Amino acid sequence: MEIAKLIKELRKEKKLTQTELAKLLNTTQDTISLWELGKSLPSVIDLVNLCKIFNVSADYLLGLQGI
């Protein structure tokens, strides 16, 4: 699964809105939307923070698990 779909799926599992996730990451709702649409990618710092928030590995979030 691509990172855009994973971010959206994990956000919904945590019952977070895009705005709530944006606040946790100190970014904007527009940024979260762009990530979920696959039009932009999170920075390395945002990636690390996403992993912490969602309690997943970077390999999982990047779709590298099992490769």
C-alpha positions in Angstrom: 0.0 0.0 0.0 1.3 3.4 -0.8 2.1 5.9 1.9 -0.8 8.2 1.0 -3.3 5.5 1.7 -1.6 4.3 4.8 -1.5 7.8 6.4 -5.3 8.1 5.7 -6.0 4.6 7.0 -4.0 5.0 10.1 -5.4 8.5 10.8 -8.9 7.1 10.6 -8.0 4.1 12.8 -6.9 6.6 15.5 -10.2 8.5 14.9 -8.3 11.7 14.1 -9.4 14.4 11.7 -6.9 15.9 9.3 -6.9 19.0 11.4 -6.2 17.1 14.6 -3.3 15.2 13.0 -2.0 18.5 11.6 -2.0 20.0 15.1 -0.1 17.0 16.5 2.5 17.5 13.8 2.6 21.3 14.0 1.5 21.6 10.3 -1.6 22.4 8.4 -4.7 20.5 7.4 -3.8 21.3 3.8 -0.5 19.5 4.2 -2.2 16.4 5.6 -4.6 16.5 2.7 -1.8 16.7 0.1 -0.1 13.7 1.8 -3.3 11.7 1.7 -3.9 12.6 -1.9 -0.4 11.5 -2.9 0.5 15.0 -4.1 3.2 15.6 -1.5 5.3 13.5 0.9 6.1 14.0 4.5 9.5 15.3 5.5 11.8 12.9 7.4 10.9 14.6 10.6 7.2 14.3 9.9 7.7 10.7 9.0 9.3 10.0 12.3 6.5 11.8 14.1 3.9 9.9 12.1 5.5 6.6 13.2 5.3 7.7 16.8 1.7 8.9 16.6 0.6 5.8 14.8 2.9 3.4 16.7 4.3 1.8 13.5 7.7 1.4 12.0 9.1 3.6 9.2 9.4 0.4 7.1 5.7 -0.2 7.5 4.7 3.4 6.7 7.0 3.4 3.6 5.7 0.0 2.5 9.1 -1.7 2.9 8.0 -4.3 5.4 8.5 -7.8 4.1 10.9 -6.7 1.3 
